[in-house]
């Protein structure tokens, strides 16, 4: 028990004193996760909306594929990206392996199925009466899409928050693609794994506390958005 209490005390000391290594891991994590979510939203939300709003041949197959990819392990995504951006891969000349952009690419791919599937489900789950009401106004297709997006704004933001939570806590991609390089590609999760194995329990706890804080904040945001959505309904 003394071992744990001592570790907690040292962990708070590292955070309060802004330990450079700890802050570096937090900085890399926030940068990579935020960029990944921005790119996955820009790509995934339009795809998810089309999948949930329009009827077209192969729609059900694409929805099934997207839903299946929700459960893809992060190490598998890391392996696939590694194969493409390694020196022997087709994109090896871009030297993306063991870089922050490489991590962003992997995490974007990880977040995409979440954004696509959950946004498509949100659009599909919209009340038919609301569709009919909007259609009765004689809106153009663009205006109809804008109106649906506005009505589902809380649900779509919740989708983005859920995807961010998945990305910020992943370790497989960050380890395989980033290489856990100190000051450059070491994230919170990879640093926790490394420091704990080295016996640096305090650093692991400090970073774990930050990760828990991020998870708590994300869950609070989800709760708030769901509450707002129920009030709006």
C-alpha positions as CSV (number, residue, x, y, z in Angstrom):
1,X,0.0,0.0,0.0
2,X,2.9,2.4,0.8
3,X,4.2,1.7,-2.7
4,X,1.0,2.9,-4.3
5,X,0.7,5.9,-2.0
6,X,4.3,6.9,-2.7
7,X,3.7,6.5,-6.4
8,X,0.6,8.8,-6.2
9,X,2.5,11.4,-4.3
10,X,5.3,11.4,-6.8
11,X,2.8,11.4,-9.7
12,X,1.1,14.6,-8.4
13,X,4.5,16.1,-8.0
14,X,5.4,15.4,-11.7
15,X,2.1,17.0,-12.8
16,X,2.3,20.0,-10.6
17,X,5.9,20.7,-11.5
18,X,5.1,20.2,-15.2
19,X,7.7,17.4,-15.7
20,X,9.0,17.8,-19.3
21,X,8.7,14.1,-20.3
22,X,5.2,13.9,-18.9
23,X,4.1,17.1,-20.7
24,X,5.7,15.9,-23.9
25,X,3.7,12.7,-23.9
26,X,0.5,14.6,-23.2
27,X,1.3,17.1,-25.9
28,X,1.9,14.4,-28.5
29,X,-1.3,12.6,-27.5
30,X,-3.5,15.7,-27.8
31,X,-2.0,16.7,-31.1
32,X,-2.2,13.3,-32.8
33,X,-5.7,12.6,-31.4
34,X,-7.1,16.0,-32.3
35,X,-5.8,16.0,-35.8
36,X,-7.0,12.4,-36.3
37,X,-10.5,13.3,-35.2
38,X,-10.6,16.4,-37.5
39,X,-9.6,14.4,-40.5
40,X,-11.9,11.5,-39.7
41,X,-14.9,13.9,-39.2
42,X,-14.2,15.7,-42.5
43,X,-14.1,12.3,-44.3
44,X,-16.5,10.2,-42.2
45,X,-19.5,12.5,-41.5
46,X,-20.3,13.0,-45.2
47,X,-19.9,9.3,-45.8
48,X,-22.0,8.4,-42.8
49,X,-24.7,10.9,-43.7
50,X,-24.9,9.5,-47.3
51,X,-25.1,5.9,-45.9
52,X,-27.9,6.8,-43.6
53,X,-29.9,9.3,-45.7
54,X,-29.8,8.0,-49.3
55,X,-30.9,4.7,-50.7
56,X,-28.5,3.2,-53.3
57,X,-27.3,-0.2,-54.5
58,X,-24.9,-1.8,-52.1
59,X,-25.9,0.4,-49.2
60,X,-26.6,-2.5,-46.8
61,X,-23.3,-4.2,-47.7
62,X,-21.4,-0.9,-47.0
63,X,-23.2,-0.4,-43.7
64,X,-22.4,-4.0,-42.7
65,X,-18.7,-3.5,-43.6
66,X,-18.6,-0.2,-41.6
67,X,-20.2,-1.8,-38.6
68,X,-17.8,-4.8,-38.8
69,X,-14.8,-2.5,-38.8
70,X,-16.0,-0.9,-35.5
71,X,-14.4,-3.9,-33.7
72,X,-11.1,-4.0,-35.6
73,X,-8.2,-4.2,-33.2
74,X,-5.8,-1.3,-33.1
75,X,-2.8,-3.5,-33.7
76,X,-4.3,-4.7,-37.0
77,X,-4.8,-1.1,-38.1
78,X,-1.2,-0.4,-37.1
79,X,0.0,-3.5,-39.0
80,X,-1.8,-2.5,-42.2
81,X,-0.6,1.1,-42.0
82,X,2.9,-0.1,-41.2
83,X,3.0,-2.3,-44.3
84,X,2.1,0.7,-46.5
85,X,4.4,3.3,-45.0
86,X,7.4,1.2,-44.1
87,X,10.5,1.5,-46.3
88,X,9.4,-1.5,-48.4
89,X,5.8,-0.3,-48.7
90,X,4.3,1.7,-51.5
91,X,4.4,5.0,-49.5
92,X,7.8,4.3,-47.9
93,X,9.4,7.2,-49.9
94,X,7.3,9.7,-47.8
95,X,9.2,8.6,-44.6
96,X,6.0,8.6,-42.5
97,X,7.0,5.7,-40.2
98,X,7.9,6.7,-36.7
99,X,6.5,10.2,-37.2
100,X,3.5,12.1,-35.8
101,X,1.9,12.3,-39.3
102,X,2.1,8.5,-39.4
103,X,0.3,8.1,-36.1
104,X,-2.3,10.6,-37.3
105,X,-2.9,8.5,-40.5
106,X,-3.4,5.3,-38.4
107,X,-5.6,6.9,-35.9
108,X,-7.7,8.5,-38.6
109,X,-8.3,5.1,-40.1
110,X,-9.2,3.7,-36.7
111,X,-11.8,6.5,-36.1
112,X,-13.4,6.5,-39.5
113,X,-15.6,3.4,-39.0
114,X,-16.8,4.8,-35.7
115,X,-17.7,8.2,-37.3
116,X,-19.3,6.6,-40.4
117,X,-21.4,3.9,-38.6
118,X,-22.6,5.9,-35.7
119,X,-23.5,9.0,-37.8
120,X,-25.3,6.7,-40.3
121,X,-27.2,5.2,-37.4
122,X,-28.1,8.6,-36.1
123,X,-29.5,9.7,-39.4
124,X,-31.4,6.4,-39.9
125,X,-32.9,6.8,-36.4
126,X,-34.3,10.2,-37.0
127,X,-38.1,10.3,-36.6
128,X,-40.0,9.8,-39.9
129,X,-42.4,12.5,-38.9
130,X,-39.6,15.0,-38.8
131,X,-38.5,13.9,-42.3
132,X,-42.1,14.4,-43.6
133,X,-42.3,17.8,-41.9
134,X,-39.1,19.0,-43.5
135,X,-40.2,17.6,-46.9
136,X,-43.5,19.4,-46.7
137,X,-41.6,22.7,-46.7
138,X,-40.5,22.1,-50.3
139,X,-36.8,22.3,-49.4
140,X,-34.2,21.6,-52.0
141,X,-31.9,18.6,-51.4
142,X,-29.1,20.8,-50.0
143,X,-31.5,22.6,-47.7
144,X,-33.0,19.2,-46.6
145,X,-29.5,17.9,-45.8
146,X,-28.7,21.1,-43.9
147,X,-31.9,20.8,-41.9
148,X,-31.3,17.2,-41.0
149,X,-27.7,17.9,-39.9
150,X,-28.9,20.7,-37.7
151,X,-31.6,18.6,-36.1
152,X,-29.0,15.9,-35.4
153,X,-26.3,18.2,-34.3
154,X,-26.1,16.9,-30.7
155,X,-26.0,13.3,-31.8
156,X,-23.3,14.0,-34.4
157,X,-21.1,15.8,-31.9
158,X,-21.6,12.9,-29.5
159,X,-20.4,10.6,-32.3
160,X,-17.2,12.7,-32.6
161,X,-16.7,12.6,-28.9
162,X,-17.0,8.8,-28.8
163,X,-14.5,8.5,-31.6
164,X,-12.1,10.8,-29.8
165,X,-12.3,8.6,-26.7
166,X,-11.4,5.6,-28.7
167,X,-8.4,7.3,-30.4
168,X,-6.9,8.9,-27.4
169,X,-6.8,5.7,-25.4
170,X,-5.4,3.4,-28.1
171,X,-1.9,2.0,-27.8
172,X,-1.3,-0.4,-30.8
173,X,-1.1,2.2,-33.5
174,X,0.9,4.6,-31.5
175,X,3.4,1.9,-30.6
176,X,3.8,0.3,-34.0
177,X,3.7,3.4,-36.2
178,X,5.1,6.0,-33.8
179,X,7.8,3.8,-32.3
180,X,7.5,5.3,-28.9
181,X,10.3,7.8,-29.5
182,X,11.0,10.1,-26.6
183,X,10.0,13.8,-27.2
184,X,8.7,13.0,-30.7
185,X,6.1,10.2,-30.9
186,X,5.7,9.0,-27.3
187,X,2.0,9.2,-26.3
188,X,0.4,8.8,-22.9
189,X,-0.5,5.2,-23.5
190,X,2.9,4.1,-24.8
191,X,4.7,6.1,-22.1
192,X,2.6,4.4,-19.4
193,X,3.5,1.0,-20.8
194,X,7.2,1.8,-21.0
195,X,7.6,3.6,-17.7
196,X,5.7,0.9,-15.8
197,X,7.9,-1.8,-17.3
198,X,11.0,0.3,-16.3
199,X,9.7,0.5,-12.7
200,X,9.0,4.2,-13.0
201,X,5.6,3.8,-11.4
202,X,5.1,7.5,-10.5
203,X,5.3,8.5,-14.2
204,X,2.9,5.8,-15.2
205,X,0.4,7.0,-12.5
206,X,0.8,10.6,-13.5
207,X,0.0,9.8,-17.1
208,X,-2.8,7.5,-16.1
209,X,-4.4,10.3,-14.1
210,X,-4.3,12.5,-17.2
211,X,-5.8,9.8,-19.3
212,X,-8.6,9.2,-16.7
213,X,-9.2,12.9,-16.6
214,X,-9.6,13.0,-20.4
215,X,-11.9,10.0,-20.3
216,X,-14.0,11.6,-17.5
217,X,-14.2,14.9,-19.5
218,X,-15.3,13.0,-22.6
219,X,-18.0,11.1,-20.7
220,X,-19.3,14.3,-19.1
221,X,-19.6,15.8,-22.6
222,X,-21.5,12.8,-23.8
223,X,-23.8,13.0,-20.9
224,X,-24.4,16.7,-21.4
225,X,-25.0,16.2,-25.2
226,X,-27.5,13.4,-24.6
227,X,-29.3,15.5,-22.1
228,X,-29.5,18.4,-24.5
229,X,-30.7,16.1,-27.3
230,X,-33.5,14.8,-25.0
231,X,-34.5,18.3,-24.1
232,X,-34.5,19.3,-27.8
233,X,-36.8,16.4,-28.6
